[in-house]
Protein backbone atom coordinates (compact mmCIF):
# COMPACT_ATOMS: atom_id res chain seq x y z
CA UNK A 1 0.00 0.00 0.00
CA UNK A 2 2.72 2.51 0.90
CA UNK A 3 4.36 1.87 -2.45
CA UNK A 4 1.32 3.42 -4.11
CA UNK A 5 1.70 6.50 -1.94
CA UNK A 6 5.33 6.96 -2.95
CA UNK A 7 4.86 6.71 -6.72
CA UNK A 8 3.15 10.10 -7.30
CA UNK A 9 6.00 12.06 -5.70
CA UNK A 10 8.66 10.09 -7.57
CA UNK A 11 6.85 10.73 -10.83
CA UNK A 12 6.62 14.49 -10.12
CA UNK A 13 10.38 14.88 -9.70
CA UNK A 14 10.81 15.51 -13.41
CA UNK A 15 8.66 18.62 -13.05
CA UNK A 16 10.77 19.92 -10.17
CA UNK A 17 14.08 19.97 -12.02
CA UNK A 18 13.80 23.69 -12.73
CA UNK A 19 13.63 24.57 -9.04
CA UNK A 20 16.84 26.27 -8.06
CA UNK A 21 18.78 24.86 -5.13
CA UNK A 22 18.09 26.70 -1.90
CA UNK A 23 19.60 24.43 0.69
CA UNK A 24 22.43 21.90 0.24
CA UNK A 25 20.89 18.47 -0.21
CA UNK A 26 17.43 19.93 -0.88
CA UNK A 27 17.35 21.13 -4.51
CA UNK A 28 13.59 20.47 -4.72
CA UNK A 29 12.81 22.66 -1.73
CA UNK A 30 10.00 24.52 -3.49
CA UNK A 31 8.17 21.29 -4.29
CA UNK A 32 9.01 19.78 -0.91
CA UNK A 33 7.59 22.74 1.00
CA UNK A 34 4.33 22.52 -0.96
CA UNK A 35 4.12 18.81 -0.29
CA UNK A 36 4.94 19.41 3.39
CA UNK A 37 2.13 21.95 3.57
CA UNK A 38 -0.24 19.42 1.96
CA UNK A 39 0.81 16.72 4.41
CA UNK A 40 0.42 19.10 7.36
CA UNK A 41 -3.08 20.10 6.25
CA UNK A 42 -4.07 16.45 5.89
CA UNK A 43 -2.51 15.65 9.25
CA UNK A 44 -4.41 18.37 11.08
CA UNK A 45 -7.69 17.44 9.40
CA UNK A 46 -7.46 13.63 9.65
CA UNK A 47 -4.41 11.91 11.08
CA UNK A 48 -3.87 13.93 14.26
CA UNK A 49 -7.55 13.84 15.39
CA UNK A 50 -7.73 10.10 14.68
CA UNK A 51 -4.49 9.49 16.57
CA UNK A 52 -5.70 11.55 19.53
CA UNK A 53 -8.95 9.57 19.56
CA UNK A 54 -6.96 6.34 19.48
CA UNK A 55 -4.87 7.53 22.43
CA UNK A 56 -8.02 8.52 24.33
CA UNK A 57 -9.84 5.19 23.96
CA UNK A 58 -6.94 2.73 24.02
CA UNK A 59 -5.08 2.15 27.30
CA UNK A 60 -1.39 2.91 27.03
CA UNK A 61 -0.18 -0.63 27.86
CA UNK A 62 -2.26 -2.06 25.02
CA UNK A 63 -1.14 0.64 22.60
CA UNK A 64 2.46 0.00 23.55
CA UNK A 65 1.98 -3.73 23.05
CA UNK A 66 0.43 -3.27 19.61
CA UNK A 67 3.33 -1.01 18.62
CA UNK A 68 5.70 -3.75 19.76
CA UNK A 69 3.88 -6.23 17.53
CA UNK A 70 4.27 -3.97 14.49
CA UNK A 71 7.97 -3.62 15.23
CA UNK A 72 8.30 -7.37 15.70
CA UNK A 73 7.00 -8.23 12.23
CA UNK A 74 9.73 -6.00 10.77
CA UNK A 75 12.52 -8.07 12.34
CA UNK A 76 12.83 -10.62 9.49
CA UNK A 77 13.44 -7.74 7.06
CA UNK A 78 15.94 -6.24 9.51
CA UNK A 79 17.68 -9.61 9.43
CA UNK A 80 17.79 -9.67 5.61
CA UNK A 81 19.12 -6.12 5.34
CA UNK A 82 21.76 -6.72 8.00
CA UNK A 83 23.01 -9.71 6.00
CA UNK A 84 23.03 -7.64 2.80
CA UNK A 85 25.16 -5.07 4.66
CA UNK A 86 27.56 -7.77 5.93
CA UNK A 87 26.60 -7.17 9.57
CA UNK A 88 26.24 -10.70 10.99
CA UNK A 89 25.94 -9.59 14.63
CA UNK A 90 23.04 -7.29 13.87
CA UNK A 91 21.45 -9.98 11.70
CA UNK A 92 21.60 -12.50 14.55
CA UNK A 93 20.29 -9.87 16.96
CA UNK A 94 17.27 -9.19 14.71
CA UNK A 95 16.49 -12.87 14.32
CA UNK A 96 16.95 -13.43 18.05
CA UNK A 97 14.51 -10.61 18.79
CA UNK A 98 11.96 -12.09 16.40
CA UNK A 99 12.16 -15.61 17.83
CA UNK A 100 12.10 -14.53 21.48
CA UNK A 101 9.34 -11.93 21.13
CA UNK A 102 7.18 -14.06 18.85
CA UNK A 103 7.23 -16.94 21.35
CA UNK A 104 7.82 -15.73 24.89
CA UNK A 105 6.69 -12.21 24.06
CA UNK A 106 3.26 -13.38 22.83
CA UNK A 107 3.62 -12.45 19.18
CA UNK A 108 5.76 -9.45 20.02
CA UNK A 109 3.22 -7.82 22.34
CA UNK A 110 5.88 -7.78 25.04
CA UNK A 111 9.46 -6.82 24.19
CA UNK A 112 11.04 -9.61 26.21
CA UNK A 113 14.11 -9.63 23.96
CA UNK A 114 14.81 -5.95 24.55
CA UNK A 115 14.86 -6.54 28.29
CA UNK A 116 17.30 -9.41 27.89
CA UNK A 117 20.13 -7.90 25.90
CA UNK A 118 18.63 -7.82 22.39
CA UNK A 119 18.20 -4.10 21.53
CA UNK A 120 16.33 -2.87 18.49
CA UNK A 121 18.63 -2.63 15.44
CA UNK A 122 16.43 -1.38 12.59
CA UNK A 123 17.71 -1.96 9.07
CA UNK A 124 15.93 -1.18 5.80
CA UNK A 125 16.68 -1.01 2.09
CA UNK A 126 17.53 2.69 2.29
CA UNK A 127 20.28 1.88 4.78
CA UNK A 128 21.40 -1.04 2.61
CA UNK A 129 21.68 1.22 -0.44
CA UNK A 130 23.74 3.67 1.66
CA UNK A 131 26.14 0.90 2.73
CA UNK A 132 26.41 -0.19 -0.90
CA UNK A 133 27.57 3.28 -1.93
CA UNK A 134 24.63 5.72 -2.05
CA UNK A 135 25.91 7.67 0.96
CA UNK A 136 24.06 10.91 0.25
CA UNK A 137 20.68 11.38 -1.36
CA UNK A 138 18.41 14.28 -2.26
CA UNK A 139 15.80 15.14 0.34
CA UNK A 140 12.24 14.45 -0.76
CA UNK A 141 8.85 14.91 0.93
CA UNK A 142 6.37 12.27 -0.18
CA UNK A 143 2.59 12.76 -0.19
CA UNK A 144 0.98 11.11 2.86
CA UNK A 145 4.25 9.42 3.79
CA UNK A 146 6.24 12.54 4.72
CA UNK A 147 10.04 13.11 4.95
CA UNK A 148 12.26 10.85 2.87
CA UNK A 149 15.03 10.94 0.28
CA UNK A 150 15.12 9.59 -3.26
CA UNK A 151 17.25 6.70 -1.99
CA UNK A 152 14.92 5.91 0.91
CA UNK A 153 11.81 6.37 -1.25
CA UNK A 154 13.07 3.84 -3.78
CA UNK A 155 13.86 1.51 -0.89
CA UNK A 156 10.34 1.92 0.48
CA UNK A 157 8.80 1.03 -2.89
CA UNK A 158 11.12 -1.94 -3.43
CA UNK A 159 10.43 -3.29 0.05
CA UNK A 160 6.85 -4.04 -0.94
CA UNK A 161 8.16 -6.99 -2.96
CA UNK A 162 10.97 -8.23 -0.71
CA UNK A 163 9.86 -7.57 2.89
CA UNK A 164 8.50 -10.90 4.21
CA UNK A 165 5.83 -9.11 6.25
CA UNK A 166 4.59 -7.14 3.24
CA UNK A 167 4.59 -10.27 1.10
CA UNK A 168 2.44 -12.13 3.64
CA UNK A 169 0.01 -9.22 3.96
CA UNK A 170 -0.33 -8.91 0.19
CA UNK A 171 -0.86 -12.63 -0.37
CA UNK A 172 -2.95 -13.58 2.65
CA UNK A 173 -5.23 -10.55 3.09
CA UNK A 174 -7.82 -9.11 0.77
CA UNK A 175 -7.65 -5.47 -0.27
CA UNK A 176 -9.73 -3.95 2.51
CA UNK A 177 -8.17 -5.84 5.43
CA UNK A 178 -4.73 -4.98 4.05
CA UNK A 179 -5.75 -1.32 3.68
CA UNK A 180 -7.10 -1.29 7.24
CA UNK A 181 -3.82 -2.73 8.54
CA UNK A 182 -1.82 -0.10 6.67
CA UNK A 183 -4.10 2.60 8.07
CA UNK A 184 -3.53 1.29 11.57
CA UNK A 185 0.23 1.45 11.01
CA UNK A 186 -0.07 5.14 10.17
CA UNK A 187 -2.31 5.83 13.18
CA UNK A 188 0.07 3.98 15.50
CA UNK A 189 3.05 5.91 14.16
CA UNK A 190 1.17 9.21 14.59
CA UNK A 191 0.16 8.33 18.15
CA UNK A 192 3.76 7.51 19.01
CA UNK A 193 4.81 10.88 17.60
CA UNK A 194 2.33 12.60 19.90
CA UNK A 195 3.61 10.59 22.86
CA UNK A 196 7.19 11.62 22.11
CA UNK A 197 6.36 15.32 22.43
CA UNK A 198 7.53 16.06 18.90
CA UNK A 199 4.32 17.98 18.12
CA UNK A 200 5.14 20.56 20.77
CA UNK A 201 8.60 21.11 19.36
CA UNK A 202 7.24 21.53 15.84
CA UNK A 203 4.38 23.82 16.89
CA UNK A 204 6.80 26.15 18.66
CA UNK A 205 9.37 26.30 15.87
CA UNK A 206 9.47 29.14 13.38
CA UNK A 207 10.06 26.80 10.42
CA UNK A 208 8.71 23.30 11.01
CA UNK A 209 9.75 22.18 7.53
CA UNK A 210 13.41 22.98 8.16
CA UNK A 211 13.28 21.37 11.61
CA UNK A 212 11.83 18.11 10.28
CA UNK A 213 14.24 18.04 7.35
CA UNK A 214 17.24 18.42 9.64
CA UNK A 215 15.90 15.90 12.16
CA UNK A 216 15.11 13.32 9.49
CA UNK A 217 18.50 13.55 7.81
CA UNK A 218 20.30 13.37 11.16
CA UNK A 219 18.26 10.35 12.20
CA UNK A 220 18.87 8.52 8.92
CA UNK A 221 22.61 9.18 9.15
CA UNK A 222 22.61 7.80 12.68
CA UNK A 223 20.84 4.64 11.50
CA UNK A 224 23.26 4.19 8.60
CA UNK A 225 26.22 4.51 10.97
CA UNK A 226 24.59 2.16 13.52
CA UNK A 227 24.32 4.91 16.12
CA UNK A 228 20.80 3.76 16.95
CA UNK A 229 21.24 1.46 19.94
CA UNK A 230 19.92 2.82 23.19
CA UNK A 231 18.03 5.76 21.67
CA UNK A 232 15.15 4.03 19.94
CA UNK A 233 12.60 5.32 22.40
CA UNK A 234 13.70 8.95 22.50
CA UNK A 235 15.35 9.25 19.14
CA UNK A 236 12.70 11.43 17.52
CA UNK A 237 12.61 13.94 20.34
CA UNK A 238 16.39 14.09 20.60
CA UNK A 239 16.81 14.56 16.86
CA UNK A 240 14.25 17.36 16.81
CA UNK A 241 16.08 19.11 19.63
CA UNK A 242 19.35 18.73 17.72
CA UNK A 243 17.68 20.14 14.63
CA UNK A 244 16.43 23.14 16.56
CA UNK A 245 19.91 23.76 17.93
CA UNK A 246 21.35 23.53 14.42
CA UNK A 247 18.88 26.11 13.11
CA UNK A 248 19.70 28.58 15.85
CA UNK A 249 18.25 29.67 19.20
CA UNK A 250 15.42 31.66 17.61
CA UNK A 251 13.82 28.48 16.28
CA UNK A 252 13.33 26.94 19.68
CA UNK A 253 10.48 28.96 21.13
CA UNK A 254 9.62 29.57 23.80
CA UNK A 255 13.26 30.02 24.56
CA UNK A 256 14.63 28.78 27.80
CA UNK A 257 14.48 31.50 30.40
CA UNK A 258 18.01 32.59 31.21
CA UNK A 259 19.01 32.07 34.77
CA UNK A 260 18.90 35.23 36.81
CA UNK A 261 22.35 36.52 37.53
CA UNK A 262 23.44 35.78 41.04
CA UNK A 263 23.19 38.83 43.25
CA UNK A 264 26.56 40.26 43.93
CA UNK A 265 27.40 39.83 47.55
CA UNK A 266 29.21 42.68 49.24
CA UNK A 267 32.79 41.81 49.77
CA UNK A 268 33.67 41.02 53.33
CA UNK A 269 36.16 43.45 54.76
CA UNK A 270 39.61 42.01 54.78
CA UNK A 271 40.82 41.14 58.21
CA UNK A 272 43.18 43.67 59.68
CA UNK A 273 46.35 41.75 60.14
CA UNK A 274 48.47 44.77 60.97
CA UNK A 275 49.61 45.12 64.55
CA UNK A 276 47.46 47.63 66.42
CA UNK A 277 49.05 50.95 67.08
CA UNK A 278 49.90 51.52 70.76
CA UNK A 279 47.42 53.73 72.53
CA UNK A 280 48.70 57.21 73.31
CA UNK A 281 50.04 57.63 76.82
CA UNK A 282 47.81 59.51 79.17
CA UNK A 283 49.19 62.62 80.95
CA UNK A 284 47.23 61.71 84.06
CA UNK A 285 49.45 60.15 86.65
CA UNK A 286 48.60 56.63 87.64
C-alpha positions as CSV (number, residue, x, y, z in Angstrom):
1,X,0.0,0.0,0.0
2,X,2.7,2.5,0.9
3,X,4.4,1.9,-2.4
4,X,1.3,3.4,-4.1
5,X,1.7,6.5,-1.9
6,X,5.3,7.0,-3.0
7,X,4.9,6.7,-6.7
8,X,3.1,10.1,-7.3
9,X,6.0,12.1,-5.7
10,X,8.7,10.1,-7.6
11,X,6.8,10.7,-10.8
12,X,6.6,14.5,-10.1
13,X,10.4,14.9,-9.7
14,X,10.8,15.5,-13.4
15,X,8.7,18.6,-13.0
16,X,10.8,19.9,-10.2
17,X,14.1,20.0,-12.0
18,X,13.8,23.7,-12.7
19,X,13.6,24.6,-9.0
20,X,16.8,26.3,-8.1
21,X,18.8,24.9,-5.1
22,X,18.1,26.7,-1.9
23,X,19.6,24.4,0.7
24,X,22.4,21.9,0.2
25,X,20.9,18.5,-0.2
26,X,17.4,19.9,-0.9
27,X,17.4,21.1,-4.5
28,X,13.6,20.5,-4.7
29,X,12.8,22.7,-1.7
30,X,10.0,24.5,-3.5
31,X,8.2,21.3,-4.3
32,X,9.0,19.8,-0.9
33,X,7.6,22.7,1.0
34,X,4.3,22.5,-1.0
35,X,4.1,18.8,-0.3
36,X,4.9,19.4,3.4
37,X,2.1,21.9,3.6
38,X,-0.2,19.4,2.0
39,X,0.8,16.7,4.4
40,X,0.4,19.1,7.4
41,X,-3.1,20.1,6.3
42,X,-4.1,16.4,5.9
43,X,-2.5,15.6,9.2
44,X,-4.4,18.4,11.1
45,X,-7.7,17.4,9.4
46,X,-7.5,13.6,9.6
47,X,-4.4,11.9,11.1
48,X,-3.9,13.9,14.3
49,X,-7.5,13.8,15.4
50,X,-7.7,10.1,14.7
51,X,-4.5,9.5,16.6
52,X,-5.7,11.5,19.5
53,X,-8.9,9.6,19.6
54,X,-7.0,6.3,19.5
55,X,-4.9,7.5,22.4
56,X,-8.0,8.5,24.3
57,X,-9.8,5.2,24.0
58,X,-6.9,2.7,24.0
59,X,-5.1,2.2,27.3
60,X,-1.4,2.9,27.0
61,X,-0.2,-0.6,27.9
62,X,-2.3,-2.1,25.0
63,X,-1.1,0.6,22.6
64,X,2.5,0.0,23.6
65,X,2.0,-3.7,23.1
66,X,0.4,-3.3,19.6
67,X,3.3,-1.0,18.6
68,X,5.7,-3.7,19.8
69,X,3.9,-6.2,17.5
70,X,4.3,-4.0,14.5
71,X,8.0,-3.6,15.2
72,X,8.3,-7.4,15.7
73,X,7.0,-8.2,12.2
74,X,9.7,-6.0,10.8
75,X,12.5,-8.1,12.3
76,X,12.8,-10.6,9.5
77,X,13.4,-7.7,7.1
78,X,15.9,-6.2,9.5
79,X,17.7,-9.6,9.4
80,X,17.8,-9.7,5.6
81,X,19.1,-6.1,5.3
82,X,21.8,-6.7,8.0
83,X,23.0,-9.7,6.0
84,X,23.0,-7.6,2.8
85,X,25.2,-5.1,4.7
86,X,27.6,-7.8,5.9
87,X,26.6,-7.2,9.6
88,X,26.2,-10.7,11.0
89,X,25.9,-9.6,14.6
90,X,23.0,-7.3,13.9
91,X,21.5,-10.0,11.7
92,X,21.6,-12.5,14.5
93,X,20.3,-9.9,17.0
94,X,17.3,-9.2,14.7
95,X,16.5,-12.9,14.3
96,X,16.9,-13.4,18.0
97,X,14.5,-10.6,18.8
98,X,12.0,-12.1,16.4
99,X,12.2,-15.6,17.8
100,X,12.1,-14.5,21.5
101,X,9.3,-11.9,21.1
102,X,7.2,-14.1,18.9
103,X,7.2,-16.9,21.3
104,X,7.8,-15.7,24.9
105,X,6.7,-12.2,24.1
106,X,3.3,-13.4,22.8
107,X,3.6,-12.4,19.2
108,X,5.8,-9.5,20.0
109,X,3.2,-7.8,22.3
110,X,5.9,-7.8,25.0
111,X,9.5,-6.8,24.2
112,X,11.0,-9.6,26.2
113,X,14.1,-9.6,24.0
114,X,14.8,-5.9,24.5
115,X,14.9,-6.5,28.3
116,X,17.3,-9.4,27.9
117,X,20.1,-7.9,25.9
118,X,18.6,-7.8,22.4
119,X,18.2,-4.1,21.5
120,X,16.3,-2.9,18.5
121,X,18.6,-2.6,15.4
122,X,16.4,-1.4,12.6
123,X,17.7,-2.0,9.1
124,X,15.9,-1.2,5.8
125,X,16.7,-1.0,2.1
126,X,17.5,2.7,2.3
127,X,20.3,1.9,4.8
128,X,21.4,-1.0,2.6
129,X,21.7,1.2,-0.4
130,X,23.7,3.7,1.7
131,X,26.1,0.9,2.7
132,X,26.4,-0.2,-0.9
133,X,27.6,3.3,-1.9
134,X,24.6,5.7,-2.0
135,X,25.9,7.7,1.0
136,X,24.1,10.9,0.2
137,X,20.7,11.4,-1.4
138,X,18.4,14.3,-2.3
139,X,15.8,15.1,0.3
140,X,12.2,14.5,-0.8
141,X,8.9,14.9,0.9
142,X,6.4,12.3,-0.2
143,X,2.6,12.8,-0.2
144,X,1.0,11.1,2.9
145,X,4.3,9.4,3.8
146,X,6.2,12.5,4.7
147,X,10.0,13.1,5.0
148,X,12.3,10.9,2.9
149,X,15.0,10.9,0.3
150,X,15.1,9.6,-3.3
151,X,17.3,6.7,-2.0
152,X,14.9,5.9,0.9
153,X,11.8,6.4,-1.3
154,X,13.1,3.8,-3.8
155,X,13.9,1.5,-0.9
156,X,10.3,1.9,0.5
157,X,8.8,1.0,-2.9
158,X,11.1,-1.9,-3.4
159,X,10.4,-3.3,0.1
160,X,6.8,-4.0,-0.9
161,X,8.2,-7.0,-3.0
162,X,11.0,-8.2,-0.7
163,X,9.9,-7.6,2.9
164,X,8.5,-10.9,4.2
165,X,5.8,-9.1,6.2
166,X,4.6,-7.1,3.2
167,X,4.6,-10.3,1.1
168,X,2.4,-12.1,3.6
169,X,0.0,-9.2,4.0
170,X,-0.3,-8.9,0.2
171,X,-0.9,-12.6,-0.4
172,X,-2.9,-13.6,2.7
173,X,-5.2,-10.6,3.1
174,X,-7.8,-9.1,0.8
175,X,-7.6,-5.5,-0.3
176,X,-9.7,-3.9,2.5
177,X,-8.2,-5.8,5.4
178,X,-4.7,-5.0,4.0
179,X,-5.7,-1.3,3.7
180,X,-7.1,-1.3,7.2
181,X,-3.8,-2.7,8.5
182,X,-1.8,-0.1,6.7
183,X,-4.1,2.6,8.1
184,X,-3.5,1.3,11.6
185,X,0.2,1.4,11.0
186,X,-0.1,5.1,10.2
187,X,-2.3,5.8,13.2
188,X,0.1,4.0,15.5
189,X,3.1,5.9,14.2
190,X,1.2,9.2,14.6
191,X,0.2,8.3,18.1
192,X,3.8,7.5,19.0
193,X,4.8,10.9,17.6
194,X,2.3,12.6,19.9
195,X,3.6,10.6,22.9
196,X,7.2,11.6,22.1
197,X,6.4,15.3,22.4
198,X,7.5,16.1,18.9
199,X,4.3,18.0,18.1
200,X,5.1,20.6,20.8
201,X,8.6,21.1,19.4
202,X,7.2,21.5,15.8
203,X,4.4,23.8,16.9
204,X,6.8,26.2,18.7
205,X,9.4,26.3,15.9
206,X,9.5,29.1,13.4
207,X,10.1,26.8,10.4
208,X,8.7,23.3,11.0
209,X,9.7,22.2,7.5
210,X,13.4,23.0,8.2
211,X,13.3,21.4,11.6
212,X,11.8,18.1,10.3
213,X,14.2,18.0,7.3
214,X,17.2,18.4,9.6
215,X,15.9,15.9,12.2
216,X,15.1,13.3,9.5
217,X,18.5,13.6,7.8
218,X,20.3,13.4,11.2
219,X,18.3,10.3,12.2
220,X,18.9,8.5,8.9
221,X,22.6,9.2,9.2
222,X,22.6,7.8,12.7
223,X,20.8,4.6,11.5
224,X,23.3,4.2,8.6
225,X,26.2,4.5,11.0
226,X,24.6,2.2,13.5
227,X,24.3,4.9,16.1
228,X,20.8,3.8,16.9
229,X,21.2,1.5,19.9
230,X,19.9,2.8,23.2
231,X,18.0,5.8,21.7
232,X,15.1,4.0,19.9
233,X,12.6,5.3,22.4
234,X,13.7,8.9,22.5
235,X,15.3,9.3,19.1
236,X,12.7,11.4,17.5
237,X,12.6,13.9,20.3
238,X,16.4,14.1,20.6
239,X,16.8,14.6,16.9
240,X,14.3,17.4,16.8
241,X,16.1,19.1,19.6
242,X,19.3,18.7,17.7
243,X,17.7,20.1,14.6
244,X,16.4,23.1,16.6
245,X,19.9,23.8,17.9
246,X,21.3,23.5,14.4
247,X,18.9,26.1,13.1
248,X,19.7,28.6,15.9
249,X,18.3,29.7,19.2
250,X,15.4,31.7,17.6
251,X,13.8,28.5,16.3
252,X,13.3,26.9,19.7
253,X,10.5,29.0,21.1
254,X,9.6,29.6,23.8
255,X,13.3,30.0,24.6
256,X,14.6,28.8,27.8
257,X,14.5,31.5,30.4
258,X,18.0,32.6,31.2
259,X,19.0,32.1,34.8
260,X,18.9,35.2,36.8
261,X,22.4,36.5,37.5
262,X,23.4,35.8,41.0
263,X,23.2,38.8,43.2
264,X,26.6,40.3,43.9
265,X,27.4,39.8,47.5
266,X,29.2,42.7,49.2
267,X,32.8,41.8,49.8
268,X,33.7,41.0,53.3
269,X,36.2,43.5,54.8
270,X,39.6,42.0,54.8
271,X,40.8,41.1,58.2
272,X,43.2,43.7,59.7
273,X,46.4,41.8,60.1
274,X,48.5,44.8,61.0
275,X,49.6,45.1,64.6
276,X,47.5,47.6,66.4
277,X,49.1,51.0,67.1
278,X,49.9,51.5,70.8
279,X,47.4,53.7,72.5
280,X,48.7,57.2,73.3
281,X,50.0,57.6,76.8
282,X,47.8,59.5,79.2
283,X,49.2,62.6,80.9
284,X,47.2,61.7,84.1
285,X,49.5,60.2,86.6
286,X,48.6,56.6,87.6
